[in-house]
Amino acid sequence: MAFDSVWLAVAVVPIGFLLFHWASAGYPRLPSYIPGPPSRSWIAGHAVDLWNKQEQAGDLEFAWFKQYGATIKTKGTFGTEILLTSDAKAIHYVLHTSAYRFEKAPEAVISITAVNGKGVIAVNGKTHQRHRKVLSPAFSEIQLRTFMPVFQSVANTLTKTIRAAIERDGGIVDVHHWLGRASLDIIGESSAFNYKFNSLEDENCEMANIMSHLMDGASAMTEPLRVGLWLMEKFPLLQGLVDYSPADLHRHMVKFKKLARELGKIIVDKAKQSSTDTSAKDILSILVRANESEDSSKKLSEDEVLNQTATLLSAGQETTSSTLTWVLYELSKCPDAQHALRKEIREVRSRVGDGPLTQQDYDSMEMLNAVIKETLRFHPILGTMLRVASFDDIIPLAEPIITPDGQTISQIPVQKGQLVECAAHGYNRNPAVWGSDAHIWRPERWLTKQEAQVTVGMHANVLSFSGGVRGCSGWRFAMMSMQSITFELIENFYFEPSEAICRRPGLLITPHLAARVEEGVKLPLRVTEV
Ligand code: HEM
Protein backbone atom coordinates (compact mmCIF):
# COMPACT_ATOMS: atom_id res chain seq x y z
CA MET A 1 0.00 0.00 0.00
CA ALA A 2 2.73 2.42 1.07
CA PHE A 3 4.67 1.42 -2.04
CA ASP A 4 1.63 2.22 -4.25
CA SER A 5 1.19 5.61 -2.58
CA VAL A 6 4.82 6.51 -3.21
CA TRP A 7 4.46 5.63 -6.90
CA LEU A 8 1.21 7.53 -7.10
CA ALA A 9 2.91 10.61 -5.66
CA VAL A 10 5.86 10.19 -8.01
CA ALA A 11 3.48 10.08 -10.98
CA VAL A 12 0.80 12.59 -9.95
CA VAL A 13 2.80 15.38 -8.30
CA PRO A 14 5.07 16.21 -11.26
CA ILE A 15 2.21 15.83 -13.76
CA GLY A 16 0.06 18.14 -11.65
CA PHE A 17 2.96 20.59 -11.36
CA LEU A 18 3.56 20.63 -15.14
CA LEU A 19 -0.16 20.93 -15.81
CA PHE A 20 -0.47 23.88 -13.47
CA HIS A 21 2.53 25.69 -15.00
CA TRP A 22 1.23 25.09 -18.48
CA ALA A 23 -2.24 26.40 -17.61
CA SER A 24 -1.13 29.37 -15.50
CA ALA A 25 1.70 30.56 -17.76
CA GLY A 26 -0.44 33.34 -19.24
CA TYR A 27 -1.95 34.70 -16.02
CA PRO A 28 -2.02 38.48 -16.31
CA ARG A 29 -0.64 40.45 -13.38
CA LEU A 30 -1.98 43.69 -11.91
CA PRO A 31 0.31 46.64 -11.13
CA SER A 32 1.99 46.13 -7.76
CA TYR A 33 0.75 49.49 -6.39
CA ILE A 34 -2.83 48.20 -6.17
CA PRO A 35 -3.43 47.36 -2.51
CA GLY A 36 -5.37 44.38 -1.22
CA PRO A 37 -5.76 41.93 1.65
CA PRO A 38 -3.36 39.00 2.12
CA SER A 39 -4.75 35.59 1.22
CA ARG A 40 -4.54 32.57 3.54
CA SER A 41 -4.84 30.05 0.72
CA TRP A 42 -2.76 29.93 -2.44
CA ILE A 43 -5.05 27.21 -3.82
CA ALA A 44 -8.43 28.89 -3.32
CA GLY A 45 -7.42 32.54 -2.90
CA HIS A 46 -10.08 34.56 -1.05
CA ALA A 47 -13.05 32.50 -2.30
CA VAL A 48 -13.41 30.29 0.78
CA ASP A 49 -13.20 33.31 3.11
CA LEU A 50 -15.74 35.25 1.07
CA TRP A 51 -18.26 32.41 1.04
CA ASN A 52 -17.72 30.68 4.35
CA LYS A 53 -16.09 33.10 6.75
CA GLN A 54 -18.58 35.98 6.76
CA GLU A 55 -21.70 35.96 8.90
CA GLN A 56 -23.28 38.62 6.73
CA ALA A 57 -22.55 38.66 3.00
CA GLY A 58 -20.55 41.74 2.10
CA ASP A 59 -19.00 42.39 5.52
CA LEU A 60 -15.53 41.25 4.48
CA GLU A 61 -15.59 43.35 1.30
CA PHE A 62 -16.85 46.41 3.23
CA ALA A 63 -13.90 46.05 5.62
CA TRP A 64 -11.43 45.69 2.71
CA PHE A 65 -12.79 48.72 0.85
CA LYS A 66 -12.62 50.75 4.05
CA GLN A 67 -9.03 49.71 4.70
CA TYR A 68 -7.55 49.66 1.17
CA GLY A 69 -9.82 51.92 -0.92
CA ALA A 70 -12.59 51.47 -3.50
CA THR A 71 -10.48 49.39 -5.93
CA ILE A 72 -8.37 46.53 -4.62
CA LYS A 73 -6.52 43.37 -5.61
CA THR A 74 -7.84 40.02 -4.34
CA LYS A 75 -6.68 36.48 -5.04
CA GLY A 76 -8.38 33.81 -7.13
CA THR A 77 -7.46 30.15 -7.66
CA PHE A 78 -3.75 29.22 -7.75
CA GLY A 79 -2.50 32.78 -7.23
CA THR A 80 -4.53 34.48 -9.99
CA GLU A 81 -5.20 38.15 -9.32
CA ILE A 82 -8.66 39.75 -9.41
CA LEU A 83 -9.36 43.48 -9.62
CA LEU A 84 -12.29 43.98 -7.22
CA THR A 85 -13.91 47.38 -7.53
CA SER A 86 -16.72 49.38 -5.92
CA ASP A 87 -15.63 52.52 -7.80
CA ALA A 88 -18.47 54.13 -9.83
CA LYS A 89 -16.31 55.18 -12.77
CA ALA A 90 -14.52 51.83 -13.02
CA ILE A 91 -17.81 49.91 -12.92
CA HIS A 92 -19.34 52.24 -15.50
CA TYR A 93 -16.36 51.65 -17.77
CA VAL A 94 -16.43 47.85 -17.48
CA LEU A 95 -20.21 47.35 -17.76
CA HIS A 96 -21.24 50.25 -20.00
CA THR A 97 -18.41 51.87 -21.96
CA SER A 98 -16.46 48.72 -22.79
CA ALA A 99 -19.38 46.33 -22.60
CA TYR A 100 -18.47 43.36 -24.83
CA ARG A 101 -14.74 44.01 -24.33
CA PHE A 102 -15.25 42.62 -20.81
CA GLU A 103 -16.99 39.27 -21.18
CA LYS A 104 -18.66 37.25 -18.50
CA ALA A 105 -15.85 35.19 -16.92
CA PRO A 106 -15.73 31.41 -17.56
CA GLU A 107 -16.21 30.62 -13.88
CA ALA A 108 -19.50 32.57 -13.83
CA VAL A 109 -20.59 30.98 -17.11
CA ILE A 110 -19.98 27.46 -15.76
CA SER A 111 -22.16 28.04 -12.67
CA ILE A 112 -24.97 29.67 -14.65
CA THR A 113 -24.89 26.98 -17.35
CA ALA A 114 -25.20 24.30 -14.67
CA VAL A 115 -28.60 25.74 -13.69
CA ASN A 116 -30.02 26.93 -17.01
CA GLY A 117 -28.00 25.59 -19.89
CA LYS A 118 -26.78 28.18 -22.36
CA GLY A 119 -29.54 30.80 -22.25
CA VAL A 120 -29.06 34.57 -22.62
CA ILE A 121 -27.47 34.93 -19.20
CA ALA A 122 -24.75 32.34 -19.88
CA VAL A 123 -23.52 33.27 -23.35
CA ASN A 124 -21.02 35.87 -24.51
CA GLY A 125 -20.27 38.09 -27.52
CA LYS A 126 -22.29 37.74 -30.72
CA THR A 127 -24.37 34.85 -29.36
CA HIS A 128 -25.39 37.05 -26.44
CA GLN A 129 -26.26 39.90 -28.82
CA ARG A 130 -28.52 37.54 -30.79
CA HIS A 131 -30.28 36.17 -27.68
CA ARG A 132 -30.76 39.64 -26.21
CA LYS A 133 -32.10 41.05 -29.48
CA VAL A 134 -34.68 38.26 -29.70
CA LEU A 135 -35.88 38.65 -26.11
CA SER A 136 -35.82 42.46 -25.72
CA PRO A 137 -39.33 43.27 -27.10
CA ALA A 138 -40.85 41.08 -24.38
CA PHE A 139 -39.48 43.41 -21.69
CA SER A 140 -40.66 46.75 -23.07
CA GLU A 141 -42.73 48.89 -20.72
CA ILE A 142 -45.79 48.74 -22.98
CA GLN A 143 -45.66 44.94 -23.14
CA LEU A 144 -45.16 44.57 -19.41
CA ARG A 145 -48.13 46.78 -18.58
CA THR A 146 -50.39 44.13 -20.10
CA PHE A 147 -49.31 41.84 -17.23
CA MET A 148 -50.47 44.18 -14.46
CA PRO A 149 -53.73 42.18 -13.89
CA VAL A 150 -51.60 39.04 -13.37
CA PHE A 151 -49.35 40.77 -10.79
CA GLN A 152 -52.43 42.03 -8.94
CA SER A 153 -54.31 38.75 -9.03
CA VAL A 154 -51.29 36.81 -7.70
CA ALA A 155 -50.79 39.47 -4.99
CA ASN A 156 -54.43 38.91 -4.06
CA THR A 157 -54.06 35.14 -3.84
CA LEU A 158 -50.89 35.65 -1.78
CA THR A 159 -52.88 37.68 0.74
CA LYS A 160 -55.45 34.90 1.10
CA THR A 161 -52.67 32.30 1.46
CA ILE A 162 -50.88 34.32 4.15
CA ARG A 163 -54.16 34.83 6.00
CA ALA A 164 -54.61 31.06 6.08
CA ALA A 165 -50.97 30.56 7.12
CA ILE A 166 -51.41 32.97 10.06
CA GLU A 167 -54.32 30.88 11.34
CA ARG A 168 -52.53 27.60 10.75
CA ASP A 169 -49.06 28.52 12.02
CA GLY A 170 -49.98 30.72 14.98
CA GLY A 171 -48.92 34.04 13.44
CA ILE A 172 -45.33 33.13 12.52
CA VAL A 173 -45.10 32.90 8.74
CA ASP A 174 -42.08 32.00 6.59
CA VAL A 175 -42.62 34.86 4.16
CA HIS A 176 -39.82 33.72 1.84
CA HIS A 177 -41.66 30.46 1.24
CA TRP A 178 -44.83 32.24 0.06
CA LEU A 179 -43.06 35.01 -1.82
CA GLY A 180 -41.09 32.34 -3.71
CA ARG A 181 -44.34 30.75 -4.82
CA ALA A 182 -45.93 34.09 -5.70
CA SER A 183 -42.90 35.02 -7.84
CA LEU A 184 -43.05 31.66 -9.62
CA ASP A 185 -46.77 32.04 -10.34
CA ILE A 186 -46.21 35.55 -11.68
CA ILE A 187 -43.41 34.54 -14.04
CA GLY A 188 -45.26 31.44 -15.20
CA GLU A 189 -48.53 33.15 -15.89
CA SER A 190 -47.38 36.45 -17.27
CA SER A 191 -44.16 36.27 -19.14
CA ALA A 192 -42.24 33.13 -19.71
CA PHE A 193 -44.71 30.34 -20.07
CA ASN A 194 -48.28 31.50 -20.25
CA TYR A 195 -48.62 28.66 -17.77
CA LYS A 196 -50.41 28.47 -14.43
CA PHE A 197 -48.18 26.86 -11.79
CA ASN A 198 -50.79 27.70 -9.13
CA SER A 199 -48.06 27.10 -6.60
CA LEU A 200 -49.65 29.37 -3.97
CA GLU A 201 -52.63 27.07 -3.84
CA ASP A 202 -50.97 23.76 -4.68
CA GLU A 203 -48.50 22.74 -1.96
CA ASN A 204 -47.37 19.84 -4.20
CA CYS A 205 -46.34 22.00 -7.18
CA GLU A 206 -43.19 20.18 -8.31
CA MET A 207 -41.47 23.24 -9.77
CA ALA A 208 -42.05 25.31 -6.62
CA ASN A 209 -40.74 22.52 -4.43
CA ILE A 210 -37.58 22.12 -6.51
CA MET A 211 -37.01 25.87 -6.69
CA SER A 212 -37.41 26.32 -2.96
CA HIS A 213 -34.30 24.13 -2.54
CA LEU A 214 -32.37 25.44 -5.54
CA MET A 215 -30.08 27.61 -3.46
CA ASP A 216 -29.66 25.14 -0.57
CA GLY A 217 -25.97 24.30 -0.47
CA ALA A 218 -25.17 27.27 -2.74
CA SER A 219 -23.20 28.81 0.09
CA ALA A 220 -20.65 26.07 0.51
CA MET A 221 -17.22 26.83 -0.93
CA THR A 222 -14.24 24.56 -0.39
CA GLU A 223 -10.73 24.28 -1.80
CA PRO A 224 -11.58 21.10 -3.78
CA LEU A 225 -14.61 22.86 -5.29
CA ARG A 226 -12.40 25.79 -6.37
CA VAL A 227 -9.92 23.41 -7.93
CA GLY A 228 -12.78 21.58 -9.64
CA LEU A 229 -14.05 24.85 -11.14
CA TRP A 230 -10.51 25.76 -12.23
CA LEU A 231 -10.11 22.39 -13.96
CA MET A 232 -13.46 22.86 -15.73
CA GLU A 233 -12.33 26.25 -17.01
CA LYS A 234 -9.09 24.80 -18.38
CA PHE A 235 -10.66 21.60 -19.72
CA PRO A 236 -14.22 22.54 -20.83
CA LEU A 237 -15.07 18.89 -21.60
CA LEU A 238 -15.14 18.33 -17.83
CA GLN A 239 -18.04 20.78 -17.48
CA GLY A 240 -20.52 18.04 -18.35
CA LEU A 241 -19.51 16.30 -15.11
CA VAL A 242 -21.48 18.85 -13.05
CA ASP A 243 -24.60 16.97 -14.13
CA TYR A 244 -23.28 13.84 -12.39
CA SER A 245 -22.03 15.52 -9.22
CA PRO A 246 -23.42 14.00 -5.99
CA ALA A 247 -23.37 17.44 -4.24
CA ASP A 248 -26.85 18.58 -3.09
CA LEU A 249 -26.46 21.89 -4.90
CA HIS A 250 -25.76 20.19 -8.23
CA ARG A 251 -28.51 17.60 -7.79
CA HIS A 252 -31.08 20.39 -7.24
CA MET A 253 -29.72 22.31 -10.23
CA VAL A 254 -29.85 19.31 -12.56
CA LYS A 255 -33.37 18.43 -11.43
CA PHE A 256 -34.51 22.02 -11.98
CA LYS A 257 -32.89 22.28 -15.42
CA LYS A 258 -34.48 19.02 -16.53
CA LEU A 259 -37.96 19.99 -15.32
CA ALA A 260 -37.75 23.54 -16.74
CA ARG A 261 -36.71 22.19 -20.15
CA GLU A 262 -39.43 19.50 -20.15
CA LEU A 263 -42.01 22.12 -19.28
CA GLY A 264 -40.54 24.48 -21.88
CA LYS A 265 -40.90 21.78 -24.55
CA ILE A 266 -44.54 21.08 -23.73
CA ILE A 267 -45.64 24.70 -23.77
CA VAL A 268 -43.55 25.72 -26.79
CA ASP A 269 -44.94 22.79 -28.82
CA LYS A 270 -48.46 23.70 -27.74
CA ALA A 271 -47.88 27.37 -28.61
CA LYS A 272 -46.53 26.37 -32.06
CA GLN A 273 -49.77 24.55 -32.85
CA SER A 274 -52.07 27.31 -31.67
CA SER A 275 -50.16 30.54 -32.39
CA THR A 276 -51.56 32.71 -35.18
CA ASP A 277 -50.72 36.22 -33.94
CA THR A 278 -47.39 37.06 -35.60
CA SER A 279 -47.03 40.38 -33.75
CA ALA A 280 -47.53 39.09 -30.18
CA LYS A 281 -44.67 40.20 -27.93
CA ASP A 282 -45.06 37.88 -24.95
CA ILE A 283 -41.98 35.74 -24.35
CA LEU A 284 -43.56 32.49 -25.44
CA SER A 285 -44.67 33.89 -28.83
CA ILE A 286 -41.26 35.50 -29.29
CA LEU A 287 -39.46 32.22 -28.59
CA VAL A 288 -41.70 30.28 -30.97
CA ARG A 289 -41.12 32.80 -33.77
CA ALA A 290 -37.35 32.86 -33.10
CA ASN A 291 -37.24 29.09 -33.39
CA GLU A 292 -39.08 29.18 -36.72
CA SER A 293 -37.19 32.20 -38.10
CA GLU A 294 -35.16 31.87 -41.32
CA ASP A 295 -33.11 34.96 -40.40
CA SER A 296 -29.93 33.74 -38.64
CA SER A 297 -29.61 37.00 -36.65
CA LYS A 298 -33.01 36.30 -35.03
CA LYS A 299 -32.96 32.51 -34.96
CA LEU A 300 -32.85 30.42 -31.77
CA SER A 301 -32.35 26.67 -32.01
CA GLU A 302 -34.74 24.40 -30.10
CA ASP A 303 -32.05 23.83 -27.48
CA GLU A 304 -31.58 27.60 -27.06
CA VAL A 305 -35.34 28.11 -26.71
CA LEU A 306 -35.53 25.54 -23.91
CA ASN A 307 -32.51 27.10 -22.19
CA GLN A 308 -34.28 30.48 -22.20
CA THR A 309 -37.27 29.05 -20.36
CA ALA A 310 -35.01 27.70 -17.61
CA THR A 311 -33.08 30.99 -17.61
CA LEU A 312 -36.13 33.20 -17.19
CA LEU A 313 -37.50 31.09 -14.37
CA SER A 314 -34.26 30.98 -12.43
CA ALA A 315 -33.19 34.57 -13.21
CA GLY A 316 -36.54 35.99 -12.16
CA GLN A 317 -37.84 33.83 -9.34
CA GLU A 318 -35.33 33.73 -6.47
CA THR A 319 -34.07 37.26 -7.19
CA THR A 320 -37.56 38.75 -6.92
CA SER A 321 -38.69 36.64 -3.98
CA SER A 322 -35.52 37.28 -1.95
CA THR A 323 -35.65 41.03 -2.64
CA LEU A 324 -39.30 41.11 -1.56
CA THR A 325 -38.40 39.07 1.50
CA TRP A 326 -35.78 41.71 2.42
CA VAL A 327 -38.39 44.44 1.88
CA LEU A 328 -40.63 42.83 4.52
CA TYR A 329 -37.67 42.12 6.79
CA GLU A 330 -36.48 45.75 6.77
CA LEU A 331 -40.03 47.05 7.24
CA SER A 332 -40.50 44.66 10.16
CA LYS A 333 -37.42 46.15 11.83
CA CYS A 334 -38.44 49.72 11.07
CA PRO A 335 -42.06 50.29 12.24
CA ASP A 336 -41.90 54.02 11.37
CA ALA A 337 -41.21 53.26 7.70
CA GLN A 338 -43.90 50.57 7.74
CA HIS A 339 -46.46 53.03 9.18
CA ALA A 340 -45.46 55.73 6.67
CA LEU A 341 -45.89 53.28 3.79
CA ARG A 342 -49.27 52.06 5.08
CA LYS A 343 -50.41 55.68 5.41
CA GLU A 344 -49.45 56.32 1.79
CA ILE A 345 -51.26 53.14 0.71
CA ARG A 346 -54.44 54.26 2.51
CA GLU A 347 -54.27 57.67 0.87
CA VAL A 348 -54.03 56.05 -2.56
CA ARG A 349 -56.87 53.65 -1.71
CA SER A 350 -59.15 56.45 -0.63
CA ARG A 351 -58.37 58.24 -3.92
CA VAL A 352 -58.75 55.29 -6.34
CA GLY A 353 -61.33 53.18 -4.46
CA ASP A 354 -61.37 49.38 -4.25
CA GLY A 355 -60.61 48.72 -7.90
CA PRO A 356 -57.20 47.78 -9.34
CA LEU A 357 -54.42 50.39 -9.39
CA THR A 358 -52.77 51.54 -12.60
CA GLN A 359 -49.01 51.62 -13.19
CA GLN A 360 -49.16 55.42 -12.77
CA ASP A 361 -50.74 54.94 -9.32
CA TYR A 362 -47.83 52.73 -8.24
CA ASP A 363 -45.20 54.97 -9.82
CA SER A 364 -46.60 58.02 -8.04
CA MET A 365 -46.12 56.44 -4.59
CA GLU A 366 -42.94 58.00 -3.20
CA MET A 367 -42.64 55.87 -0.06
CA LEU A 368 -43.46 52.57 -1.82
CA ASN A 369 -40.78 53.17 -4.42
CA ALA A 370 -38.32 54.49 -1.83
CA VAL A 371 -38.69 51.31 0.25
CA ILE A 372 -38.13 49.05 -2.77
CA LYS A 373 -35.15 51.04 -4.10
CA GLU A 374 -33.51 51.21 -0.68
CA THR A 375 -33.94 47.46 -0.23
CA LEU A 376 -32.43 46.81 -3.66
CA ARG A 377 -29.49 49.01 -2.68
CA PHE A 378 -29.02 47.37 0.69
CA HIS A 379 -29.59 43.75 -0.32
CA PRO A 380 -28.27 42.97 -3.82
CA ILE A 381 -29.03 39.32 -4.51
CA LEU A 382 -25.95 38.90 -6.72
CA GLY A 383 -22.95 40.22 -4.78
CA THR A 384 -20.48 40.65 -7.65
CA MET A 385 -20.33 40.56 -11.45
CA LEU A 386 -17.19 38.75 -12.61
CA ARG A 387 -15.78 39.78 -15.99
CA VAL A 388 -12.65 39.01 -18.00
CA ALA A 389 -10.87 41.52 -20.26
CA SER A 390 -10.87 40.38 -23.91
CA PHE A 391 -8.23 43.01 -24.79
CA ASP A 392 -5.56 45.05 -23.03
CA ASP A 393 -7.40 48.05 -21.62
CA ILE A 394 -7.24 50.98 -19.19
CA ILE A 395 -9.86 51.32 -16.46
CA PRO A 396 -10.50 54.87 -15.15
CA LEU A 397 -11.14 55.51 -11.44
CA ALA A 398 -13.37 58.04 -9.65
CA GLU A 399 -11.54 57.37 -6.38
CA PRO A 400 -7.82 57.33 -7.17
CA ILE A 401 -5.30 55.02 -5.53
CA ILE A 402 -2.60 56.81 -3.54
CA THR A 403 0.61 54.76 -3.67
CA PRO A 404 2.89 54.42 -0.62
CA ASP A 405 5.30 56.94 -2.25
CA GLY A 406 2.47 59.48 -2.65
CA GLN A 407 1.60 59.09 -6.36
CA THR A 408 -2.05 59.51 -7.38
CA ILE A 409 -3.23 56.75 -9.73
CA SER A 410 -6.43 57.61 -11.61
CA GLN A 411 -6.47 54.75 -14.12
CA ILE A 412 -5.40 51.14 -14.07
CA PRO A 413 -3.89 49.33 -17.08
CA VAL A 414 -5.16 45.74 -17.40
CA GLN A 415 -3.95 42.99 -19.71
CA LYS A 416 -6.09 40.69 -21.85
CA GLY A 417 -7.35 37.87 -19.61
CA GLN A 418 -7.48 40.02 -16.46
CA LEU A 419 -10.36 39.13 -14.12
CA VAL A 420 -12.36 42.18 -12.98
CA GLU A 421 -15.07 41.88 -10.36
CA CYS A 422 -17.71 44.64 -10.06
CA ALA A 423 -18.85 44.62 -6.44
CA ALA A 424 -22.60 45.23 -6.15
CA HIS A 425 -22.50 45.25 -2.36
CA GLY A 426 -19.44 47.46 -2.30
CA TYR A 427 -20.76 49.99 -4.82
CA ASN A 428 -24.29 50.04 -3.31
CA ARG A 429 -22.79 51.00 0.06
CA ASN A 430 -19.88 53.09 -1.17
CA PRO A 431 -19.86 56.22 1.07
CA ALA A 432 -18.40 58.29 -1.81
CA VAL A 433 -21.62 57.60 -3.74
CA TRP A 434 -24.27 57.28 -1.01
CA GLY A 435 -22.89 59.38 1.84
CA SER A 436 -21.72 58.59 5.35
CA ASP A 437 -24.97 56.73 6.18
CA ALA A 438 -24.50 54.26 3.30
CA HIS A 439 -24.59 51.33 5.76
CA ILE A 440 -27.99 52.32 7.15
CA TRP A 441 -31.25 51.18 5.55
CA ARG A 442 -33.00 54.54 5.23
CA PRO A 443 -35.73 54.75 2.55
CA GLU A 444 -36.14 58.49 3.19
CA ARG A 445 -32.92 59.07 1.23
CA TRP A 446 -34.98 58.44 -1.92
CA LEU A 447 -37.56 61.09 -1.02
CA THR A 448 -35.05 63.72 -2.05
CA LYS A 449 -33.56 63.52 -5.53
CA GLN A 450 -30.43 61.35 -5.74
CA GLU A 451 -27.87 63.11 -7.90
CA ALA A 452 -25.79 60.34 -9.47
CA GLN A 453 -22.56 61.59 -10.98
CA VAL A 454 -21.88 58.39 -12.91
CA THR A 455 -24.53 56.07 -14.36
CA VAL A 456 -23.95 52.56 -13.14
CA GLY A 457 -27.12 50.48 -12.77
CA MET A 458 -30.27 49.71 -14.77
CA HIS A 459 -32.58 51.34 -12.24
CA ALA A 460 -32.15 53.93 -9.45
CA ASN A 461 -28.44 53.74 -10.16
CA VAL A 462 -27.92 50.80 -7.84
CA LEU A 463 -25.94 47.82 -9.10
CA SER A 464 -28.44 45.17 -7.96
CA PHE A 465 -29.79 44.72 -11.50
CA SER A 466 -26.22 45.00 -12.86
CA GLY A 467 -25.82 47.46 -15.76
CA GLY A 468 -25.02 47.96 -19.45
CA VAL A 469 -25.56 45.45 -22.24
CA ARG A 470 -25.64 42.54 -19.77
CA GLY A 471 -27.84 44.27 -17.23
CA CYS A 472 -31.04 42.61 -16.03
CA SER A 473 -33.60 42.39 -18.84
CA GLY A 474 -36.35 41.83 -16.30
CA TRP A 475 -35.78 44.86 -14.03
CA ARG A 476 -39.06 46.57 -15.01
CA PHE A 477 -40.93 43.32 -14.67
CA ALA A 478 -39.41 42.85 -11.21
CA MET A 479 -40.24 46.42 -10.14
CA MET A 480 -43.86 46.09 -11.24
CA SER A 481 -44.37 42.78 -9.46
CA MET A 482 -42.63 44.09 -6.31
CA GLN A 483 -44.78 47.24 -6.31
CA SER A 484 -48.05 45.32 -6.51
CA ILE A 485 -47.07 42.66 -3.95
CA THR A 486 -45.62 45.13 -1.42
CA PHE A 487 -48.71 47.34 -1.75
CA GLU A 488 -51.10 44.43 -1.17
CA LEU A 489 -49.18 42.94 1.77
CA ILE A 490 -48.62 46.19 3.68
CA GLU A 491 -52.23 47.17 3.10
CA ASN A 492 -53.38 43.96 4.76
CA PHE A 493 -50.74 42.89 7.28
CA TYR A 494 -48.42 44.17 9.97
CA PHE A 495 -44.96 42.57 10.02
CA GLU A 496 -42.65 42.19 13.04
CA PRO A 497 -39.33 40.34 13.39
CA SER A 498 -39.38 36.90 14.97
CA GLU A 499 -35.83 35.48 14.77
CA ALA A 500 -32.31 36.72 14.04
CA ILE A 501 -31.60 36.54 10.32
CA CYS A 502 -28.34 36.55 8.38
CA ARG A 503 -27.51 37.50 4.81
CA ARG A 504 -25.88 34.31 3.63
CA PRO A 505 -23.14 34.62 0.99
CA GLY A 506 -23.18 32.21 -1.94
CA LEU A 507 -24.16 31.94 -5.60
CA LEU A 508 -27.06 34.20 -4.62
CA ILE A 509 -27.27 36.12 -1.35
CA THR A 510 -30.35 34.92 0.49
CA PRO A 511 -31.92 35.20 3.97
CA HIS A 512 -31.21 32.37 6.42
CA LEU A 513 -31.86 31.86 10.14
CA ALA A 514 -28.73 33.04 11.94
CA ALA A 515 -28.95 30.16 14.44
CA ARG A 516 -29.85 27.43 11.92
CA VAL A 517 -28.40 28.25 8.50
CA GLU A 518 -28.57 24.56 7.60
CA GLU A 519 -32.37 24.90 7.28
CA GLY A 520 -31.87 26.74 3.98
CA VAL A 521 -33.39 29.94 2.66
CA LYS A 522 -36.18 31.24 4.90
CA LEU A 523 -37.48 34.26 6.77
CA PRO A 524 -40.10 33.76 9.47
CA LEU A 525 -41.87 36.95 10.57
CA ARG A 526 -44.68 37.58 13.06
CA VAL A 527 -47.63 38.59 10.89
CA THR A 528 -50.92 40.08 12.07
CA GLU A 529 -53.84 41.46 10.12
CA VAL A 530 -54.30 45.24 10.18
C1 HEM B 1 -35.40 41.84 -7.92
C2 HEM B 1 -35.35 41.01 -8.93
C3 HEM B 1 -34.15 40.84 -9.83
C4 HEM B 1 -32.84 41.09 -9.59
C5 HEM B 1 -32.22 41.64 -8.32
C6 HEM B 1 -32.11 40.72 -10.79
C7 HEM B 1 -30.75 40.86 -10.95
C8 HEM B 1 -30.07 40.54 -12.11
C9 HEM B 1 -28.64 40.67 -12.28
C10 HEM B 1 -27.67 41.15 -11.22
C11 HEM B 1 -28.34 40.27 -13.54
C12 HEM B 1 -26.95 40.20 -14.16
C13 HEM B 1 -26.41 38.81 -13.94
C14 HEM B 1 -24.99 38.63 -14.35
O1 HEM B 1 -24.32 39.56 -14.79
O2 HEM B 1 -24.56 37.47 -14.26
C15 HEM B 1 -29.57 39.88 -14.18
C16 HEM B 1 -29.66 39.41 -15.47
C17 HEM B 1 -30.84 38.97 -16.03
N1 HEM B 1 -32.10 38.99 -15.46
FE1 HEM B 1 -32.58 39.74 -13.64
N2 HEM B 1 -33.00 40.24 -11.72
C18 HEM B 1 -34.26 40.30 -11.18
C19 HEM B 1 -35.45 39.91 -11.78
C20 HEM B 1 -35.56 39.40 -13.06
C21 HEM B 1 -36.80 38.99 -13.69
C22 HEM B 1 -38.17 39.06 -13.02
C23 HEM B 1 -36.47 38.50 -14.92
C24 HEM B 1 -37.37 37.93 -16.01
C25 HEM B 1 -38.58 37.55 -15.86
C26 HEM B 1 -35.03 38.65 -15.09
C27 HEM B 1 -34.34 38.29 -16.21
C28 HEM B 1 -32.98 38.48 -16.37
C29 HEM B 1 -32.28 38.11 -17.58
C30 HEM B 1 -32.89 37.49 -18.85
C31 HEM B 1 -30.93 38.42 -17.38
C32 HEM B 1 -29.77 38.21 -18.33
C33 HEM B 1 -29.45 39.48 -19.07
C34 HEM B 1 -28.28 39.32 -20.04
O3 HEM B 1 -27.31 38.62 -19.75
O4 HEM B 1 -28.37 39.92 -21.10
N3 HEM B 1 -34.52 39.19 -13.94
N4 HEM B 1 -30.63 40.05 -13.28
Boltz pocket constraint, residues with backbone or C-beta under 6 A from the ligand:
constraints:
  - pocket:
      binder: B
      contacts: [[A, 108], [A, 120], [A, 121], [A, 122], [A, 123], [A, 132], [A, 187], [A, 191], [A, 311], [A, 312], [A, 315], [A, 316], [A, 317], [A, 319], [A, 320], [A, 323], [A, 381], [A, 382], [A, 385], [A, 463], [A, 464], [A, 465], [A, 466], [A, 469], [A, 470], [A, 471], [A, 472], [A, 473], [A, 474], [A, 475], [A, 477], [A, 478]]
      max_distance: 6.0
